[in-house]
Amino acid sequence: MRDEYDFSRAESGPVVKSGKERITIRLDPEIIQWFRDQVAGGGNYQTLINEALRGHIQRNQGTDLESTLRRVVREELRQAS
């Protein structure tokens, strides 16, 4: 390896737009690990999280928050009894 490199004639590469937005999100470590384990043979766990969220949205399209909360409360009460 050289002590110095000359970048005076270097050019920047093309900018690739992915159509996705970069965000910061806090998830439980075990959630992240589960998704990483799913793609252990290759792949991207972030893409898998994105697909899971998209699937959840599509399954719940048209359901309002009140209906969802009522369903969740009923399920929790059923499990508690």
N, C-alpha and C positions, 0 to 999 in steps of 0.2 A: 504494500500500500504506500502511496506517495505521501510526503509531508504536506504538500499543497496541490490544489487542483485549480485549473483556470476555467472559470465559468463565464468569462467575458463575452463569449459568442453563443452562449446557451440560449435556447428558445423554450418557452413554456409549451406544454402539450395542450391538446384540445380540451375544452371544458365539456364534461359529460353531464347532461341534465337527466336526472332520473325520474322527475315528476313526483318525487316524494319530498316531504318536508322533514328536516332534522329537528327533533325535539329532545328535551330531557324529561325522562319519566322515572319514577321510583317504583320498583317492583320488589316483592319479597324475594330473597335469594333462592328459596326453594322453587319458586315459579320459574325464574330464569334458568335454574339448573335443569328443571324438567324439560324445557324447550331445547336447551343445549343437548341433553341426552337424546332427544328425538332425532337430531341431525348429526349424531356422532359419526356416522359413516360418510358425512359430507353434506354440505348444504349450509344454509344460513338461518340461524335461530330467529333472527329479527324478522325475516320473511315469514317464518312459521307463526310468530306472534301476530304479524299483520294479517295473515290469512285467518287466524282464529278470531281476531276482532271483527274482520269483515263478515265471517260466517255468523257470528253472534248478532251483528247488526241486521243481516239479511233475514235471520230467523225471527227477529223481534220487530221487523219493520211494521209500522202501523199500530204497534201496541204503545199505549201511553204509559207514563210513569206510574200513575195510580193503579192501573191494571197489573202492572208488573209487581208493584209493592204488595198488592193484595194477594197475588199468587204466591209470592215468596213467604209472606206471613202465614198463609194457609199451610204451605208445605212445612214450615218450621213448627207450627202448632201440631200438625199431624205427627211429626217425628218426636216431639216432646211428650206426647201422650202414650 
